[in-house]
Amino acid sequence: MAGVPAYWVVDVTASQLHDFREVIADEVAPRGFRYASVQILNATDRIAPLAAPESSILIGDLMS
């Protein structure tokens, strides 16, 4: 986690984006923290980066 508030994993094979956000403490997690919000988005979905919430990106555009 090390100060990373969110990260994305692009699964090109499945045309999906895995979005991890909201770091919370969790005693049973390997490093004592985990992401509370985990979403799996498809190519037709859109996502807004934390740094630019007024903008959105079509997930399919990340696949090409």
PyMOL commands that set and color helices and strands:
alter all, ss='L'
color gray80, all
select helices_A, chain A and resi 59-63
alter helices_A, ss='H'
color red, helices_A
select strands_A, chain A and resi 6-11+16-25+33-42+46-47+57-58
alter strands_A, ss='S'
color yellow, strands_A
deselect
rebuild
show_as cartoon
